[in-house]
């Protein structure tokens, strides 16, 4: 887009009283207390899904993400799909992504996107999503190999690619992320059992340790399934209040407000902290990499 056109869009959006109010108003609640350890040379990132509404709550969660970054820097964000709801015009992309996350983008934080059922495949070419025209892709950060999948179109070609990539990965941590959760206690959608039938055997065979998904507009950490830890974070913009159902799957769930998930991987340990729009920590803990030696007690 021409610079003058882009500048005009930004100007018009900033003139909108409600949008301007959302940018100026801090998120409700108190300050975030960071529980991640902040160890040197660790891999730190945030996972968010179902965020692209352009509404006040998305802006407030984004403000919390920036607050967290100022307290403990992270360098990238995984998006778990439904990045842009509704229209996909240049003005929509500004309102629903570039403006709410402007401070993060200005700080050099990279967003690595996956596509949800409300997304357009043209988002593959949106520069801020770092997909480089691909519907699925892999990348490495430190000692972690990430696999971004498109669970809207999980065809044999993508499955063959995934198996080849998993088999070739030498990093000790393997993390997959995509839109539809294989395990979920959400009442609206629930577990994507057909996807689970084809994906879980590959995850088990090649030692995937953690999986992140969205789609359900809640936060949920599922009890380990076949040695794999599953997280759902689909409440960074949308919310289905009270949607979690007790099915014996949930270790910790939060369906009362919007939220985001922070992760730090240091050596053989994965630390997690889920934070609500109010700044409250709704889940935190540590996962030892399966198969890793016990931690040194010293």
C-alpha positions as CSV (number, residue, x, y, z in Angstrom):
1,X,0.0,0.0,0.0
2,X,1.2,3.5,-0.8
3,X,2.6,5.3,2.2
4,X,0.1,8.2,2.0
5,X,-2.9,5.8,1.8
6,X,-1.6,3.9,4.8
7,X,-1.0,7.1,6.8
8,X,-4.5,8.3,6.0
9,X,-6.0,5.0,7.3
10,X,-4.0,5.3,10.5
11,X,-5.1,8.9,10.9
12,X,-8.8,8.1,10.4
13,X,-8.6,5.2,12.8
14,X,-6.9,7.3,15.5
15,X,-9.6,9.9,15.1
16,X,-12.3,7.4,16.0
17,X,-13.3,8.3,19.6
18,X,-13.8,4.8,20.8
19,X,-10.6,3.4,19.3
20,X,-8.7,6.4,20.7
21,X,-10.3,5.8,24.1
22,X,-9.3,2.1,24.1
23,X,-5.7,3.0,23.3
24,X,-5.6,5.6,26.1
25,X,-7.3,3.6,28.8
26,X,-5.2,1.1,30.7
27,X,-6.5,-2.4,31.2
28,X,-8.5,-2.8,34.4
29,X,-7.1,-4.4,37.5
30,X,-3.7,-4.4,39.1
31,X,-0.2,-4.8,37.9
32,X,1.0,-8.2,36.6
33,X,3.3,-10.2,38.9
34,X,5.7,-12.1,36.7
35,X,6.3,-15.7,37.8
36,X,8.5,-16.8,34.9
37,X,12.1,-17.1,36.1
38,X,13.8,-14.9,33.4
39,X,16.8,-17.2,33.1
40,X,19.6,-16.2,30.7
41,X,19.6,-17.7,27.2
42,X,16.0,-19.0,27.6
43,X,13.4,-19.0,24.9
44,X,10.5,-16.7,25.9
45,X,7.3,-16.2,23.9
46,X,3.5,-15.5,24.2
47,X,0.7,-17.6,22.7
48,X,-2.6,-15.9,21.8
49,X,-5.6,-17.0,19.8
50,X,-9.0,-15.7,18.6
51,X,-7.9,-12.2,19.2
52,X,-8.5,-10.2,16.0
53,X,-11.8,-8.4,16.9
54,X,-10.6,-4.8,17.0
55,X,-12.6,-4.3,20.2
56,X,-11.7,-2.8,23.5
57,X,-10.9,-6.1,25.2
58,X,-8.4,-7.0,22.5
59,X,-6.6,-3.7,23.0
60,X,-6.6,-4.2,26.8
61,X,-5.1,-7.7,26.5
62,X,-2.5,-6.3,24.1
63,X,-1.7,-3.6,26.7
64,X,-1.1,-6.4,29.3
65,X,1.1,-8.2,26.8
66,X,3.2,-5.0,26.5
67,X,3.3,-4.6,30.3
68,X,4.6,-8.2,30.7
69,X,7.2,-7.5,28.0
70,X,8.5,-4.5,29.8
71,X,8.9,-6.5,33.0
72,X,10.3,-9.6,31.3
73,X,11.2,-9.3,27.6
74,X,10.1,-11.9,25.1
75,X,10.9,-11.8,21.4
76,X,8.0,-13.5,19.6
77,X,4.3,-14.4,19.7
78,X,2.6,-17.5,18.4
79,X,-0.9,-16.8,17.0
80,X,-3.3,-19.7,17.2
81,X,-5.7,-18.7,14.5
82,X,-8.7,-16.4,14.1
83,X,-6.2,-13.6,13.8
84,X,-8.6,-11.2,11.9
85,X,-12.4,-11.5,12.4
86,X,-14.8,-10.1,9.8
87,X,-13.4,-7.8,7.1
88,X,-9.8,-8.1,5.9
89,X,-9.3,-4.7,4.3
90,X,-6.2,-2.6,5.0
91,X,-8.2,-0.6,7.5
92,X,-9.3,-3.8,9.2
93,X,-5.8,-5.1,9.5
94,X,-4.7,-1.8,11.0
95,X,-7.5,-1.8,13.6
96,X,-7.5,-5.5,14.4
97,X,-3.7,-6.1,14.5
98,X,-1.2,-3.3,13.8
99,X,-2.7,-0.7,16.2
100,X,-3.4,-2.9,19.2
101,X,0.1,-4.6,19.0
102,X,1.9,-1.5,17.8
103,X,4.2,-1.2,20.9
104,X,5.2,-4.9,20.5
105,X,5.9,-4.5,16.8
106,X,7.9,-1.3,17.5
107,X,9.9,-3.3,20.0
108,X,10.8,-5.9,17.4
109,X,8.5,-8.6,18.7
110,X,7.8,-11.1,15.8
111,X,4.4,-12.7,15.3
112,X,4.3,-16.2,13.8
113,X,0.8,-16.9,12.7
114,X,-1.4,-19.9,12.0
115,X,-4.8,-19.7,10.3
116,X,-8.1,-20.3,12.0
117,X,-11.6,-20.9,10.5
118,X,-12.3,-17.2,10.5
119,X,-9.1,-16.3,8.7
120,X,-8.5,-15.8,5.0
121,X,-5.7,-17.7,3.3
122,X,-4.4,-14.4,1.9
123,X,-3.2,-13.7,5.5
124,X,-0.3,-16.0,4.5
125,X,1.1,-13.0,2.7
126,X,0.6,-10.4,5.4
127,X,4.1,-9.4,6.4
128,X,3.5,-9.0,10.1
129,X,2.4,-12.7,10.3
130,X,5.8,-14.0,9.1
131,X,4.2,-16.9,7.1
132,X,6.0,-16.0,3.9
133,X,3.1,-17.3,1.8
134,X,3.0,-20.7,3.5
135,X,0.0,-22.3,5.1
136,X,2.3,-24.4,7.4
137,X,5.9,-24.1,8.2
138,X,8.6,-24.7,10.9
139,X,11.3,-22.6,12.6
140,X,13.8,-22.9,15.4
141,X,14.4,-20.6,18.4
142,X,17.2,-21.7,20.7
143,X,16.7,-25.4,21.7
144,X,13.1,-25.5,20.4
145,X,11.7,-26.5,17.0
146,X,8.2,-25.0,16.3
147,X,5.8,-26.5,13.8
148,X,2.9,-24.2,12.7
149,X,0.1,-26.2,11.1
150,X,-3.1,-25.4,9.2
151,X,-5.8,-27.5,10.7
152,X,-8.4,-26.1,8.4
153,X,-6.9,-28.1,5.5
154,X,-5.0,-31.0,7.0
155,X,-4.4,-33.0,3.8
156,X,-2.0,-35.8,3.1
157,X,0.6,-33.4,1.7
158,X,0.7,-31.5,5.0
159,X,0.8,-34.7,7.0
160,X,3.7,-36.0,5.0
161,X,5.5,-32.7,5.4
162,X,4.9,-32.7,9.2
163,X,6.3,-36.3,9.6
164,X,9.4,-35.4,7.5
165,X,10.0,-32.3,9.6
166,X,9.4,-34.0,12.9
167,X,11.7,-36.9,12.0
168,X,14.5,-34.5,10.9
169,X,14.3,-32.2,14.0
170,X,17.3,-32.5,16.3
171,X,16.2,-29.9,18.9
172,X,15.3,-31.4,22.3
173,X,12.0,-29.5,22.4
174,X,9.4,-30.0,19.7
175,X,6.3,-27.8,19.9
176,X,3.3,-27.8,17.5
177,X,0.7,-25.1,17.3
178,X,-2.5,-24.6,15.3
179,X,-6.1,-23.6,15.7
180,X,-8.4,-26.5,16.6
181,X,-7.6,-28.2,20.0
182,X,-7.2,-32.0,20.0
183,X,-8.4,-32.0,23.6
184,X,-10.8,-29.5,25.0
185,X,-13.4,-29.2,27.7
186,X,-15.1,-26.3,25.9
187,X,-18.9,-26.8,25.5
188,X,-19.2,-25.0,22.2
189,X,-16.7,-27.0,20.1
190,X,-15.0,-29.6,22.3
191,X,-12.2,-31.8,21.2
192,X,-11.3,-32.1,17.5
193,X,-11.3,-35.9,17.6
194,X,-10.9,-36.5,13.9
195,X,-7.8,-34.3,13.8
196,X,-6.5,-36.1,16.9
197,X,-6.7,-39.5,15.2
198,X,-4.2,-38.4,12.5
199,X,-2.0,-35.9,14.5
200,X,-1.5,-37.5,17.9
201,X,0.2,-40.6,16.6
202,X,2.8,-38.4,14.9
203,X,3.2,-36.3,18.1
204,X,3.8,-39.5,20.2
205,X,6.1,-41.2,17.6
206,X,8.4,-38.2,17.3
207,X,8.4,-36.9,20.8
208,X,6.4,-33.7,20.7
209,X,6.2,-32.4,24.2
210,X,3.7,-29.4,24.1
211,X,0.9,-28.3,21.8
212,X,-0.9,-25.0,21.7
213,X,-4.3,-24.3,20.1
214,X,-7.1,-21.8,20.1
215,X,-10.7,-22.0,18.7
216,X,-12.4,-22.4,22.1
217,X,-12.7,-18.9,23.6
218,X,-11.3,-19.9,26.9
219,X,-8.0,-20.7,28.5
220,X,-7.4,-24.4,29.4
221,X,-4.4,-26.6,30.3
222,X,-5.3,-30.2,29.8
223,X,-4.0,-33.1,31.9
224,X,-1.1,-34.7,30.1
225,X,-2.3,-37.0,27.4
226,X,0.2,-39.8,26.3
227,X,3.0,-37.7,27.8
228,X,2.0,-34.5,25.8
229,X,0.9,-31.3,27.4
230,X,-1.9,-29.4,25.6
231,X,-2.8,-25.8,26.1
232,X,-5.8,-23.9,24.7
233,X,-5.6,-20.1,24.5
234,X,-8.5,-18.8,22.5
235,X,-9.5,-15.9,24.7
236,X,-7.1,-13.1,23.7
237,X,-10.0,-11.2,22.1
238,X,-13.1,-13.3,22.2
239,X,-14.7,-15.0,25.2
240,X,-17.3,-17.6,25.9
241,X,-17.9,-17.0,29.6
242,X,-18.7,-20.2,31.6
243,X,-18.1,-22.5,28.6
244,X,-15.7,-24.9,30.2
245,X,-17.3,-28.3,31.0
246,X,-15.9,-30.8,33.4
247,X,-15.0,-33.9,31.4
248,X,-12.0,-35.0,33.4
249,X,-9.6,-33.4,31.0
250,X,-9.0,-30.0,32.6
251,X,-6.0,-29.5,34.9
252,X,-6.7,-25.7,35.1
253,X,-9.2,-23.7,33.1
254,X,-10.3,-20.0,33.0
255,X,-13.4,-18.9,31.2
256,X,-14.3,-15.6,33.1
257,X,-12.3,-13.1,31.1
258,X,-9.8,-12.6,28.2
259,X,-6.3,-13.8,28.7
260,X,-2.9,-14.6,27.2
261,X,-0.3,-17.3,27.8
262,X,3.4,-16.7,28.4
263,X,6.1,-19.4,28.1
264,X,9.7,-19.6,29.0
265,X,11.9,-22.6,28.0
266,X,15.2,-23.0,29.8
267,X,17.2,-26.2,29.3
268,X,14.9,-29.1,30.0
269,X,12.2,-27.0,31.8
270,X,9.1,-25.2,30.4
271,X,7.6,-22.6,32.6
272,X,4.1,-21.2,31.9
273,X,2.1,-18.3,33.1
274,X,-1.4,-17.5,31.9
275,X,-2.5,-13.9,32.7
276,X,-6.0,-12.4,32.6
277,X,-7.0,-9.0,31.2
278,X,-7.2,-7.9,34.8
279,X,-3.6,-8.7,35.3
280,X,-4.3,-11.8,37.5
281,X,-2.2,-14.9,37.0
282,X,-4.8,-17.7,36.4
283,X,-2.3,-20.5,35.9
284,X,1.4,-21.0,36.3
285,X,3.9,-23.9,36.8
286,X,6.7,-25.8,35.3
287,X,6.9,-28.9,33.0
288,X,10.0,-31.0,32.9
289,X,10.8,-32.3,29.4
290,X,9.7,-36.0,29.3
291,X,12.8,-38.2,29.2
292,X,15.1,-35.5,30.5
293,X,17.3,-36.4,33.5
294,X,16.1,-35.2,36.9
295,X,17.0,-31.6,37.8
296,X,20.2,-31.0,39.7
297,X,19.1,-30.5,43.4
298,X,22.0,-28.2,44.1
